[in-house]
């Protein structure tokens, strides 16, 4: 693929404040820095992260409401623009891309990026719901030219679900560590709990939803708070806020747990935490865990599928605990406060997640077409 001629198309839906959108913008910035011409082809365009898209990226808005309804409009784009390749950002985008290519008759190479451990996410669903979710994957994934997962765990899970050989799926780490990360972390943070001399703050972050299992984090913190003076802050917004607030009140933690909502610059908060805690029930490759380590913040995580085990090197860089185990999580948080992992070791452990490194590996994968 010649980087001076036809553009690379990145096909995605931007809605809300999620980590996937943030990672895609980092990837776009990495592509631009490497001299790659890029079209961002959007299903939906409703996200504050779009403000960070470089001016050099051509934005194409398909004006449809869902990825699976986008195939006809995407086919028109493929015929008109003839991109060198198309990078589909998620599962549904990948399936729409395969259908659009068939409609367009262009033979555009497709690279599909996957970031979720789907089988764990679907665990609580009925057998019929799982079949309805997996059947299109098994039908269409074999038609994708190249699949990239964000972690080994996601790659193995995808191979099982799609019933394709594991060697067909590559692994490229997320472009988490941006050139501006340190500067963002150094910005002022006016939250009074994070001022010098205050009690230690444990921090969680993410969308307030079932996947992140913040109730277990709050219950674990209640155990820890009974033994020492500390505080808990959870950054993010979502539908589970009322339930979390009720749990905080029920446990008598109103004065020591804060939910300050979505932050445009979470790194100014994160860099001042004593410990970052990931309590998720499942992940693909948890970006905020990687960001905390890049900032030298000690971490504790559930050993959820998938990502934390790989990022923390089986617990060498931070304690791993079973999913949903508040007692084990409380013990790990206490032990980490008492003996934090050295900051430089944490930074070295996540060097592979640097923005330019990730972008270069995607371009190398695309160069094989």
Secondary structure, 3 states (H helix, E strand, C coil): CCCCCCCEEEEEEEECCCHHHHHHHHHHHHHHHCCCCEEEEEEEEECHHHHHCCCCCEEEECCCCCHHHCHHHHHHHHHHHCCCEEEECCHHHHHHHHHHHHHHCCCCEEEEEECCCHHHHCCCCCHHHHHHHHHHHHHHHHHCCEEEECCHHHHHHHHHHHCCCHHHEEECCCCCECCCHHHHHCCCCCCHHHCCCCCEEEEEECCCCHHHCHHHHHHHHHHHHCCCCEEEEEECCCCCHHHHHHHHHHCCCCCCEEEEECCCCCHHHHCCCCEEEECCCECCCCHHHHHHHHCCCCEEEECCECCHHHHCCCCCCCEEECCCCHHHHHHHHHHHHHCCCCHHHHHHHCHHHEHHHHHHHHHHHHCCC
